[in-house]
Amino acid sequence: MEQNRILSDLAPELKWRADGRQSPRASDIARGTMRLMRGLGFSCVPELPLSSGRRADLVAFCPKGRIWIVEVKSCLADFQADRKWADYRAHCDRLYFAVDPDFPLDVLPGETGLILADRYGAQVLRDPDEHPLPGATRRMMALHLAHTTAQRLHLLCDPDLERDLL
Protein backbone atom coordinates (compact mmCIF):
# COMPACT_ATOMS: atom_id res chain seq x y z
CA MET A 1 0.00 0.00 0.00
CA GLU A 2 1.41 3.42 -1.01
CA GLN A 3 0.44 5.02 2.30
CA ASN A 4 2.44 2.43 4.26
CA ARG A 5 5.52 3.19 2.13
CA ILE A 6 5.12 6.92 2.76
CA LEU A 7 4.79 6.39 6.50
CA SER A 8 7.78 4.07 6.69
CA ASP A 9 9.81 6.57 4.63
CA LEU A 10 8.85 9.38 7.03
CA ALA A 11 9.34 7.50 10.28
CA PRO A 12 13.14 7.96 10.36
CA GLU A 13 12.76 11.68 9.64
CA LEU A 14 10.44 12.12 12.60
CA LYS A 15 13.11 10.58 14.80
CA TRP A 16 15.69 12.85 13.19
CA ARG A 17 17.51 13.80 16.37
CA ALA A 18 17.56 10.31 17.86
CA ASP A 19 18.14 8.01 14.91
CA GLY A 20 21.93 8.01 15.03
CA ARG A 21 22.43 9.54 11.58
CA GLN A 22 23.50 12.88 13.01
CA SER A 23 26.27 13.28 15.48
CA PRO A 24 25.50 15.49 18.50
CA ARG A 25 27.68 18.14 16.84
CA ALA A 26 25.70 17.99 13.57
CA SER A 27 22.42 18.16 15.50
CA ASP A 28 23.66 21.25 17.32
CA ILE A 29 24.65 22.93 14.03
CA ALA A 30 21.28 22.07 12.49
CA ARG A 31 19.40 23.33 15.55
CA GLY A 32 21.18 26.68 15.56
CA THR A 33 20.76 27.05 11.80
CA MET A 34 17.04 26.32 12.03
CA ARG A 35 16.75 29.02 14.68
CA LEU A 36 18.50 31.45 12.34
CA MET A 37 16.16 30.53 9.48
CA ARG A 38 13.11 31.06 11.66
CA GLY A 39 14.45 34.46 12.67
CA LEU A 40 14.84 35.35 8.98
CA GLY A 41 11.20 34.40 8.36
CA PHE A 42 11.92 31.05 6.72
CA SER A 43 10.22 27.76 7.45
CA CYS A 44 12.80 25.02 7.70
CA VAL A 45 12.40 21.31 7.03
CA PRO A 46 15.17 18.89 8.09
CA GLU A 47 16.14 15.76 6.18
CA LEU A 48 14.06 16.39 3.06
CA PRO A 49 14.29 13.72 0.35
CA LEU A 50 14.77 15.27 -3.09
CA SER A 51 13.59 14.03 -6.48
CA SER A 52 17.24 13.33 -7.38
CA GLY A 53 17.36 10.65 -4.69
CA ARG A 54 19.51 12.82 -2.42
CA ARG A 55 18.43 13.99 1.01
CA ALA A 56 19.01 17.62 1.96
CA ASP A 57 20.02 18.28 5.57
CA LEU A 58 17.89 21.44 5.81
CA VAL A 59 15.56 23.06 3.29
CA ALA A 60 14.44 26.59 4.09
CA PHE A 61 11.42 28.18 2.40
CA CYS A 62 10.72 31.91 2.64
CA PRO A 63 7.33 33.61 2.34
CA LYS A 64 8.30 34.93 -1.11
CA GLY A 65 8.89 31.37 -2.33
CA ARG A 66 12.68 31.34 -2.34
CA ILE A 67 14.26 28.02 -1.41
CA TRP A 68 17.61 27.58 0.28
CA ILE A 69 19.34 24.29 0.99
CA VAL A 70 21.77 24.10 3.89
CA GLU A 71 24.26 21.25 4.03
CA VAL A 72 25.43 20.65 7.61
CA LYS A 73 29.07 19.63 8.02
CA SER A 74 30.20 18.62 11.49
CA CYS A 75 33.88 18.02 10.71
CA LEU A 76 36.44 18.08 7.92
CA ALA A 77 36.16 14.32 7.34
CA ASP A 78 32.39 14.71 6.86
CA PHE A 79 33.00 17.37 4.19
CA GLN A 80 35.75 15.41 2.44
CA ALA A 81 33.70 12.21 2.29
CA ASP A 82 30.61 13.88 0.86
CA ARG A 83 30.75 15.37 -2.63
CA LYS A 84 27.03 15.14 -3.39
CA TRP A 85 26.38 18.71 -2.26
CA ALA A 86 26.77 20.11 -5.80
CA ASP A 87 23.67 18.12 -6.83
CA TYR A 88 21.55 20.21 -4.45
CA ARG A 89 21.85 23.28 -6.67
CA ALA A 90 19.15 21.91 -8.98
CA HIS A 91 16.68 22.10 -6.04
CA CYS A 92 17.33 25.54 -4.55
CA ASP A 93 17.90 29.22 -5.19
CA ARG A 94 20.83 29.36 -2.78
CA LEU A 95 23.12 26.68 -1.37
CA TYR A 96 24.84 27.07 2.01
CA PHE A 97 27.14 25.10 4.24
CA ALA A 98 26.52 25.32 7.99
CA VAL A 99 29.49 24.53 10.22
CA ASP A 100 30.55 25.15 13.80
CA PRO A 101 33.31 27.57 14.87
CA ASP A 102 35.98 24.81 14.92
CA PHE A 103 35.51 23.91 11.24
CA PRO A 104 38.35 24.95 8.85
CA LEU A 105 36.46 27.51 6.73
CA ASP A 106 39.10 27.78 3.99
CA VAL A 107 38.20 24.32 2.58
CA LEU A 108 34.59 25.24 1.80
CA PRO A 109 33.82 26.22 -1.81
CA GLY A 110 33.66 29.99 -2.31
CA GLU A 111 30.59 29.80 -4.53
CA THR A 112 28.44 28.46 -1.68
CA GLY A 113 27.05 30.39 1.24
CA LEU A 114 28.51 29.97 4.70
CA ILE A 115 26.68 29.79 8.02
CA LEU A 116 28.48 29.57 11.34
CA ALA A 117 26.32 27.82 13.95
CA ASP A 118 26.15 26.30 17.38
CA ARG A 119 23.17 24.83 19.22
CA TYR A 120 21.87 28.25 20.27
CA GLY A 121 21.93 30.16 17.00
CA ALA A 122 23.79 30.95 13.83
CA GLN A 123 24.90 33.75 11.56
CA VAL A 124 25.41 34.03 7.84
CA LEU A 125 29.07 34.78 7.12
CA ARG A 126 28.76 34.66 3.34
CA ASP A 127 25.83 34.67 0.94
CA PRO A 128 26.18 32.73 -2.30
CA ASP A 129 25.12 34.04 -5.66
CA GLU A 130 21.47 33.36 -6.25
CA HIS A 131 20.66 30.95 -9.08
CA PRO A 132 16.86 31.20 -9.41
CA LEU A 133 15.00 27.95 -9.88
CA PRO A 134 12.92 27.45 -13.02
CA GLY A 135 9.22 28.00 -12.28
CA ALA A 136 8.25 24.35 -12.67
CA THR A 137 11.01 23.21 -10.31
CA ARG A 138 10.06 25.86 -7.74
CA ARG A 139 6.43 24.72 -7.86
CA MET A 140 7.44 21.06 -7.51
CA MET A 141 9.70 21.85 -4.54
CA ALA A 142 7.02 23.98 -2.85
CA LEU A 143 4.43 21.23 -3.21
CA HIS A 144 6.92 18.62 -2.00
CA LEU A 145 7.78 20.74 1.06
CA ALA A 146 4.09 21.25 1.86
CA HIS A 147 3.21 17.59 1.43
CA THR A 148 6.17 16.31 3.45
CA THR A 149 5.55 18.78 6.25
CA ALA A 150 1.85 17.91 6.41
CA GLN A 151 2.68 14.18 6.56
CA ARG A 152 5.17 14.73 9.38
CA LEU A 153 2.73 16.87 11.35
CA HIS A 154 0.05 14.23 10.92
CA LEU A 155 2.36 11.57 12.35
CA LEU A 156 3.26 13.83 15.27
CA CYS A 157 -0.43 14.39 16.02
CA ASP A 158 -1.31 10.72 15.61
CA PRO A 159 1.76 8.60 16.44
CA ASP A 160 -0.32 5.41 16.38
CA LEU A 161 -1.18 5.98 12.73
CA GLU A 162 2.01 4.31 11.48
CA ARG A 163 1.46 1.24 13.66
CA ASP A 164 -2.24 1.05 12.77
CA LEU A 165 -1.53 1.10 9.03
CA LEU A 166 1.27 -1.48 9.02
C-alpha positions as CSV (number, residue, x, y, z in Angstrom):
1,M,0.0,0.0,0.0
2,E,1.4,3.4,-1.0
3,Q,0.4,5.0,2.3
4,N,2.4,2.4,4.3
5,R,5.5,3.2,2.1
6,I,5.1,6.9,2.8
7,L,4.8,6.4,6.5
8,S,7.8,4.1,6.7
9,D,9.8,6.6,4.6
10,L,8.9,9.4,7.0
11,A,9.3,7.5,10.3
12,P,13.1,8.0,10.4
13,E,12.8,11.7,9.6
14,L,10.4,12.1,12.6
15,K,13.1,10.6,14.8
16,W,15.7,12.8,13.2
17,R,17.5,13.8,16.4
18,A,17.6,10.3,17.9
19,D,18.1,8.0,14.9
20,G,21.9,8.0,15.0
21,R,22.4,9.5,11.6
22,Q,23.5,12.9,13.0
23,S,26.3,13.3,15.5
24,P,25.5,15.5,18.5
25,R,27.7,18.1,16.8
26,A,25.7,18.0,13.6
27,S,22.4,18.2,15.5
28,D,23.7,21.3,17.3
29,I,24.7,22.9,14.0
30,A,21.3,22.1,12.5
31,R,19.4,23.3,15.6
32,G,21.2,26.7,15.6
33,T,20.8,27.0,11.8
34,M,17.0,26.3,12.0
35,R,16.8,29.0,14.7
36,L,18.5,31.5,12.3
37,M,16.2,30.5,9.5
38,R,13.1,31.1,11.7
39,G,14.5,34.5,12.7
40,L,14.8,35.3,9.0
41,G,11.2,34.4,8.4
42,F,11.9,31.1,6.7
43,S,10.2,27.8,7.4
44,C,12.8,25.0,7.7
45,V,12.4,21.3,7.0
46,P,15.2,18.9,8.1
47,E,16.1,15.8,6.2
48,L,14.1,16.4,3.1
49,P,14.3,13.7,0.3
50,L,14.8,15.3,-3.1
51,S,13.6,14.0,-6.5
52,S,17.2,13.3,-7.4
53,G,17.4,10.6,-4.7
54,R,19.5,12.8,-2.4
55,R,18.4,14.0,1.0
56,A,19.0,17.6,2.0
57,D,20.0,18.3,5.6
58,L,17.9,21.4,5.8
59,V,15.6,23.1,3.3
60,A,14.4,26.6,4.1
61,F,11.4,28.2,2.4
62,C,10.7,31.9,2.6
63,P,7.3,33.6,2.3
64,K,8.3,34.9,-1.1
65,G,8.9,31.4,-2.3
66,R,12.7,31.3,-2.3
67,I,14.3,28.0,-1.4
68,W,17.6,27.6,0.3
69,I,19.3,24.3,1.0
70,V,21.8,24.1,3.9
71,E,24.3,21.3,4.0
72,V,25.4,20.6,7.6
73,K,29.1,19.6,8.0
74,S,30.2,18.6,11.5
75,C,33.9,18.0,10.7
76,L,36.4,18.1,7.9
77,A,36.2,14.3,7.3
78,D,32.4,14.7,6.9
79,F,33.0,17.4,4.2
80,Q,35.8,15.4,2.4
81,A,33.7,12.2,2.3
82,D,30.6,13.9,0.9
83,R,30.7,15.4,-2.6
84,K,27.0,15.1,-3.4
85,W,26.4,18.7,-2.3
86,A,26.8,20.1,-5.8
87,D,23.7,18.1,-6.8
88,Y,21.5,20.2,-4.5
89,R,21.8,23.3,-6.7
90,A,19.2,21.9,-9.0
91,H,16.7,22.1,-6.0
92,C,17.3,25.5,-4.5
93,D,17.9,29.2,-5.2
94,R,20.8,29.4,-2.8
95,L,23.1,26.7,-1.4
96,Y,24.8,27.1,2.0
97,F,27.1,25.1,4.2
98,A,26.5,25.3,8.0
99,V,29.5,24.5,10.2
100,D,30.6,25.1,13.8
101,P,33.3,27.6,14.9
102,D,36.0,24.8,14.9
103,F,35.5,23.9,11.2
104,P,38.4,24.9,8.9
105,L,36.5,27.5,6.7
106,D,39.1,27.8,4.0
107,V,38.2,24.3,2.6
108,L,34.6,25.2,1.8
109,P,33.8,26.2,-1.8
110,G,33.7,30.0,-2.3
111,E,30.6,29.8,-4.5
112,T,28.4,28.5,-1.7
113,G,27.0,30.4,1.2
114,L,28.5,30.0,4.7
115,I,26.7,29.8,8.0
116,L,28.5,29.6,11.3
117,A,26.3,27.8,14.0
118,D,26.2,26.3,17.4
119,R,23.2,24.8,19.2
120,Y,21.9,28.3,20.3
121,G,21.9,30.2,17.0
122,A,23.8,31.0,13.8
123,Q,24.9,33.8,11.6
124,V,25.4,34.0,7.8
125,L,29.1,34.8,7.1
126,R,28.8,34.7,3.3
127,D,25.8,34.7,0.9
128,P,26.2,32.7,-2.3
129,D,25.1,34.0,-5.7
130,E,21.5,33.4,-6.3
131,H,20.7,31.0,-9.1
132,P,16.9,31.2,-9.4
133,L,15.0,27.9,-9.9
134,P,12.9,27.5,-13.0
135,G,9.2,28.0,-12.3
136,A,8.2,24.3,-12.7
137,T,11.0,23.2,-10.3
138,R,10.1,25.9,-7.7
139,R,6.4,24.7,-7.9
140,M,7.4,21.1,-7.5
141,M,9.7,21.8,-4.5
142,A,7.0,24.0,-2.8
143,L,4.4,21.2,-3.2
144,H,6.9,18.6,-2.0
145,L,7.8,20.7,1.1
146,A,4.1,21.3,1.9
147,H,3.2,17.6,1.4
148,T,6.2,16.3,3.4
149,T,5.5,18.8,6.3
150,A,1.9,17.9,6.4
151,Q,2.7,14.2,6.6
152,R,5.2,14.7,9.4
153,L,2.7,16.9,11.4
154,H,0.0,14.2,10.9
155,L,2.4,11.6,12.3
156,L,3.3,13.8,15.3
157,C,-0.4,14.4,16.0
158,D,-1.3,10.7,15.6
159,P,1.8,8.6,16.4
160,D,-0.3,5.4,16.4
161,L,-1.2,6.0,12.7
162,E,2.0,4.3,11.5
163,R,1.5,1.2,13.7
164,D,-2.2,1.0,12.8
165,L,-1.5,1.1,9.0
166,L,1.3,-1.5,9.0
